[in-house]
Structure formats: C-alpha cells, structure tokens
Amino acid sequence: MADQSMSLMDGTYFVGRKEILDWINNLCAINLSKVEQTCTGAVACQILDAMYPGKVQMSKVDWAANKDYEYIQNYKVLQKAFMQLKIDKHVEVDRLVRGKYQDNLEFMQWFKAFYERNASGQPYDPVAQREKGKGGAQYTQKFGGGGTSAPAAPLRRKKELEELTANNEALTNESGELRAMVESLEKERDFYFNKLRKVEIMLQSADDTEANPLAQAIFKVLYATEEGAADEQVAGEPQDEQM
C-alpha cells in the first residue's frame, strides 16, 4: 500500500517553488516557469503515470485545456486513478483550477513527497506518454525541455526524510518530558499555594489578628508583591547573620 503519511511535521510543505519546478521539469521533460501552470491537472496525471505506468488513462488527458471545465476533466482522470490505486487524497479541484500560486504549490509539494516515498524509479518516457493525450505533442513543442525522454527521478530525499522523521521523534520525546516537568511544577505550586491559603484563612478567622504582631508580620509576607518580598529578603539578611 502506498505511503501517504505526509504532513507539515515531516517537511512536505516546506519545499520551495524552485525545487518543485526543477523536479516537475526533470520528471516530465518540460520547462515550466510557474507552479501555477500545473493547474490544468495534466501534469499531475503525468506524475502519477510515471509512478504507476498503465494506471492513468493518458489518452484522456487534455494537454490543450485552457478553460476551467476542461481542467476539471483532467482532474477526473486523476481522481479515477486515485480511486483505483486506493490513494486517499482529497483534491481541491475548485481551488486548483483557479490557477492560484499557493493552492497549486501545496498540491505539487504533496505530490513530490508522495512520489519520493512510493515511486519505483523505473525508466519512464514522458514525451511518448504525453503524446497519447489531446494536444500532447503541441504541449511538448511549447514547453518541452529539449524534446527528449527523461528517466524517472531517483528517490533523492529518502535519507533526508528518514533523518527528519528521527529528529521529529526526538523533539516529540523531549516535548513530552518538558510537559511532564511543567505538570510536576504546577502540582508543587498548587500544593504550597493551598497551604498558604489555609494559613491566611486561619489568621483571618482569629479574633485578635489586628493586635497580634506575629499575625500582622505573616500577613505582610503573604500580601507582599515580588518587589516588596525582595526588599524584605535583603533587609532580613543582617538579622539572619546575627542569629
């Protein structure tokens, strides 16, 4: 079953525009200059075709599409292949076809991570596969990266992803230890606060509190601000030495 466990934590969505474009252009033997140019859905179909040869109906991919409803047909081809391959990925078609940079960047970031985790790396002829679809040959002439076939890109980031996953696990463990420490300190704080609160209540309920110098001294300590407490500590140091 395909590894689909991509998330923010593993660096999937931190890949930059240039790296995404270089990967697409290398894999598909094209020369796109903008991530938004993938909004037609045709490139996504070709990436999946490179991963799973024969699973995408490339003959139904419209490389000449230039209208939203034509883009949607390409995404239907992609989604049909997703279903057959049991790839559980929700595609925001309505957002992608608008050609907005961020939406298409995030989709290609996901696709790149998905490809690198699951592609076999077997040879792939993107030009020949593209020409099976409507306008494929013209698309290659317009956007082709020299008009030659390109092998599937190797899984270059596998080691990096493994290291990143290990680092994330270490950070998660460290975070858990810090959380436990904070909880312990909070319990200790509440414990002593409750004791002081009981002392306060006892003094307030006493009959001779106002006339009792010890009670007044304790109140002074209880109600002192941080600055006042510091002043009292400094003032009290010589007395401690005398004792």
N, C-alpha and C positions, 0 to 999 in steps of 0.2 A: 504494500500500500504506500502511496506517495506521502512523503514527509511534508506536512502542511503547517507545521508549528512555527510560523513566522510571527514576530511581534516587535514592538518598539524596543524591548529589552535586549534583543539579540542583534540590533544594529541594522535590521532590514530597511527601516525608513530613514536612515542617516546617509544613504548613498547619494552622492551629488549628481547633478544634471550631466556633467561631462562624462563621468564614469558610466552612467546609464546609456548615454548616446553612443559611446565607444563600444559598449557591449552589444547594443542592438545592431549597430552598423557592421560590426565584425561578424556577428552570428548570421545576419540576413544578407550580407554582401550589398549593403546600401549605404547611402551617405546623407542621412537626415541631419538637419542642423537644429531642430527644435523638438523637444519631447512632445509638444502639442500635436505634431504631425502623426502621432500614433493613435489619435482619437478616432480614426476610421475603423479601428478594430482589426484591420488586415494584418498588421504587424504582430498583434497578439496571437492571431491564428497561426502565423508562421512560426512563432516561438514555440507554441505548443506542438506544432507539426514536427519541429526539429527534435523535440523531446520524445514524442510518441508517433513515429512515422506510420502513416496509414490511418490514424485515428481522427484526423481532421479532414473534412471534405474541402480540400483546397480548390476543387473545381467550382465551388460555390462562393468562394471569396471574391469580392468585388474590389479590385485594386484601383479602379477608376472612380469609386464612390466619392461624391462631393456634396451630398445632401444628408441631413440627419437621418432620414428614413432609410437611406442606403447604408449608412454606418450601422444602423440597428440590425440590418440583415446580417452583416458580418459578425456582430456580437451574438446573434442567434446561432450561427455556425460554431462559434467558440463555446457558448453555453451548452450546446448539444454534445460537444466533445467532452466538456467538463463532466456532464452527467454520465456519459458512457465510461469515463475513466474514474468515476466516483471521487472527483475533486470537489471538495466542499468549499467553494469560494464564491461569495456573493459579489457580483459585478454591478457596479453603479452605472449602468448604461446611460441613464438620463443625464448624469453628470459628465461622463466621459465624452459623449458626442458633442457637447458644447465647446470642446476644444480648449478648456481651461488648463493652464500650466500645472497647478498643484494637483488636481484630480488625476491627470494623466501621468504625472511624475510618480505619485504614490502607487498607482496601478503597475507601472513598469518596475518600481522598486520591489514590489511584491513578486512580480514575475521573475525578476532577476534572482532573488533569493530562492524562489521555488525551483527555478531551472538549476541553480548551482547545487541544490540539495538532491535533486532527483534525476537530472539528465544523465544518460549513459556515456555521452561523449563520442558516440559513433559518428562517422562521416556523414555529412548532410549537404545536399546540393540545393541551396536556397533559390538560386535563379531558376533551375528547372522546375522546382515545386511551385514557385510563384507564377510561372507561365501557364500553369494549369488553370488559373483563375482568370476572370474577366479583367482585361487591361493589365495583366501581369507583365507582359513583355514591354509595354509602354512605360510602366512604372519603373522597370529596371533601367530603361534608357534615360528616364528623368532623374531617378535617384540612385542609380546603380553605383556601387563603389568600384568601378573598373570593369564591371560586367563579367567577373569570374566567380566561380563557385568558391565557397568558403567552408572549411570544416567546422564542425560544432566546437564552440569554445570549451576548453577544459574546465574542470571544476576547481578554479584557482583559489576560491575563498574557503574551501572546506576546512583547512587548517585554522584559518583566521576565525571562522565561526566556532570551531571547537574550543579555541582559546578564549573567545569572548564568552561562550557558554560557561566555561570553567570559572572565569572571572566573575560572572554574574552569580554563580552559585556561592562563591566565596563571599561576595558582598551581601548576598541574602543571609548567609550564616552569621556574618558579622552584625548585620542589622538586627537579627533575632537576639543575639547576645546583648546588644545595646538596649533593645526593648525590654529584655528581662531585667537588666540592671536598673533601668528607669522605673520599672514597676516595683522593684525592691525598695528603691529610694523613696518612692511615693508612699509605700506602705509604712516605712520607717517614719517619714514625715508626719503622716496621719496619726501614727501611734503616739508620738510625742505631742502633737497638737492637741489630741484628745485629753492627754494627761494635764496639759496646761489649762485647757478649758475647764476641767473638773476643779483644778485649784482655784481658778477665777470664780467659779460658781460658789465654791465653799466660802471664799473670802467675802463675796458679795452678800451671802446669806448670814454672815456673822453679825452679831449685834453691835460690837464695839470696834468695827473696822476703821472708822474715821479716827478714833483715838488711839489706835494701835500702830505704833511706828513701824513694826515689822510688816504688818499688812500693807501699809502705805508704801513701804520700800518694795514689796513684792509687786504691787500694782504698777509702780513706776517702771519696774523691769518688764512686766507684761505688756504695757502700753507704749514702751519706748519705740521710736522709729529706728531705722537702721543707723542713721547718723547719730541719734541720741545714744543708742546702745554702744556704738563705737567710742563715743566720748566718755561714757561711764566706764568702759573697759580700761581706757587709758588712765582715767582718774583713779581707778581702783588698783592699778598696778603697784604703786608705792605701798599701799596698805597691805597687799599680799606679801610684799618683801619684809614688812615689819613683823608680820605674823611668823 
